[in-house]
Amino acid sequence: MKEPTTPEEVLALHKILRADPQRYLQIVNEWIQENPENGHAFYDRHQAWMRIGEPLRALQDLNRAIELRPDPTALQARGNVYRHLGQYEKALEDYRAAETMDPAQWGEDAFGVLFEADAHARLGDEEKALACCARLPEDFWTPGLRDAPAGDKSAVAERLKVIAAEARRARK
């Protein structure tokens, strides 16, 4: 399968990722073999690694993708992997770098801001967590993706307070 160039091809590829991550890995591995400098392929492959529970491999691929073509999407994805691994300081570094690289894109991505807020809370920094939460759109709602707080903006803020308090207690 060639790399997708149309929305329909992207959708078809993501259906493979959801249905058969191992097949998806085979496809993307072929792209990398054909062109080891293909940052997009390394970014794509990280998704399969996360899907099959291999976050360290996902991290390696994102490091390579960022080395080849730094962009805010890859930085945010790496931040998400760090967050998944409980490395919240590193996650925040990547979230800040993604925002610096493209502030407009970051401002439009409510989930990036949510994950940033969650990382601050998990470090016990309620003030920064709530400052991020304040940046969420007023009509924001989430089912609680990737272990982040669920609910509307108000419910998320309340949960962030609890997470931050628990983190502070755990450090004592």
QUIURJO-V930281 format. One record per backbone hydrogen bond with DSSP energy under -1.0 kcal/mol. NH is the residue of the N-H (numbers start at 1). CO is the residue of the C=O. E is the energy in kcal/mol with one decimal. If there is no record, write none. Layout:
nh=NH co=CO e=E
nh=NH co=CO e=E
This chain:
nh=10 co=6 e=-2.3
nh=11 co=7 e=-2.5
nh=12 co=8 e=-2.3
nh=13 co=9 e=-2.3
nh=14 co=10 e=-2.4
nh=15 co=11 e=-1.9
nh=16 co=12 e=-1.5
nh=17 co=13 e=-2.1
nh=18 co=14 e=-2.3
nh=19 co=15 e=-2.4
nh=20 co=16 e=-3.5
nh=24 co=20 e=-2.1
nh=25 co=21 e=-2.5
nh=26 co=22 e=-1.9
nh=27 co=23 e=-2.2
nh=28 co=24 e=-2.6
nh=29 co=25 e=-2.8
nh=30 co=26 e=-1.7
nh=31 co=27 e=-1.4
nh=32 co=28 e=-2.2
nh=33 co=29 e=-2.5
nh=34 co=30 e=-2.3
nh=35 co=31 e=-2.0
nh=38 co=35 e=-1.8
nh=39 co=37 e=-1.3
nh=42 co=38 e=-1.5
nh=43 co=39 e=-2.3
nh=44 co=40 e=-3.0
nh=45 co=41 e=-2.7
nh=46 co=42 e=-1.6
nh=49 co=45 e=-2.0
nh=50 co=46 e=-2.3
nh=51 co=47 e=-2.0
nh=52 co=48 e=-2.0
nh=53 co=50 e=-1.3
nh=54 co=49 e=-3.4
nh=58 co=54 e=-2.0
nh=59 co=55 e=-2.5
nh=60 co=56 e=-1.9
nh=61 co=57 e=-2.3
nh=62 co=58 e=-2.4
nh=63 co=59 e=-2.5
nh=64 co=60 e=-2.0
nh=65 co=61 e=-2.7
nh=66 co=62 e=-2.8
nh=67 co=63 e=-2.1
nh=68 co=64 e=-2.3
nh=69 co=65 e=-2.8
nh=75 co=71 e=-2.1
nh=76 co=72 e=-2.6
nh=77 co=73 e=-2.3
nh=78 co=74 e=-2.5
nh=79 co=75 e=-2.5
nh=80 co=76 e=-2.4
nh=81 co=77 e=-2.0
nh=82 co=78 e=-2.8
nh=83 co=79 e=-2.6
nh=84 co=80 e=-2.4
nh=85 co=81 e=-2.1
nh=86 co=83 e=-1.4
nh=87 co=82 e=-2.8
nh=88 co=86 e=-1.2
nh=91 co=87 e=-2.1
nh=92 co=88 e=-2.5
nh=93 co=89 e=-2.0
nh=94 co=90 e=-2.1
nh=95 co=91 e=-2.6
nh=96 co=92 e=-2.7
nh=97 co=93 e=-2.2
nh=98 co=94 e=-2.6
nh=99 co=95 e=-2.3
nh=100 co=96 e=-2.6
nh=101 co=97 e=-2.3
nh=102 co=98 e=-1.8
nh=106 co=102 e=-2.3
nh=107 co=103 e=-2.4
nh=108 co=104 e=-1.4
nh=110 co=108 e=-1.1
nh=113 co=109 e=-1.6
nh=114 co=110 e=-2.4
nh=115 co=111 e=-2.8
nh=116 co=112 e=-2.1
nh=117 co=113 e=-2.6
nh=118 co=114 e=-2.6
nh=119 co=115 e=-2.3
nh=120 co=116 e=-2.2
nh=121 co=117 e=-2.4
nh=122 co=118 e=-2.6
nh=124 co=121 e=-2.0
nh=125 co=120 e=-2.5
nh=126 co=124 e=-1.3
nh=129 co=125 e=-2.2
nh=130 co=126 e=-2.9
nh=131 co=127 e=-1.9
nh=132 co=128 e=-2.2
nh=133 co=129 e=-2.4
nh=134 co=130 e=-2.1
nh=135 co=132 e=-1.5
nh=136 co=133 e=-1.7
nh=140 co=137 e=-1.8
nh=142 co=151 e=-1.5
nh=148 co=145 e=-2.2
nh=151 co=142 e=-3.3
nh=156 co=152 e=-2.8
nh=157 co=153 e=-2.2
nh=158 co=154 e=-2.1
nh=159 co=155 e=-2.3
nh=160 co=156 e=-2.6
nh=161 co=157 e=-1.8
nh=162 co=158 e=-1.5
nh=163 co=159 e=-2.7
nh=164 co=160 e=-2.6
nh=165 co=161 e=-2.2
nh=166 co=162 e=-2.7
nh=167 co=163 e=-2.3
nh=168 co=164 e=-2.3
nh=169 co=165 e=-2.4
nh=170 co=166 e=-2.2
nh=171 co=167 e=-1.3
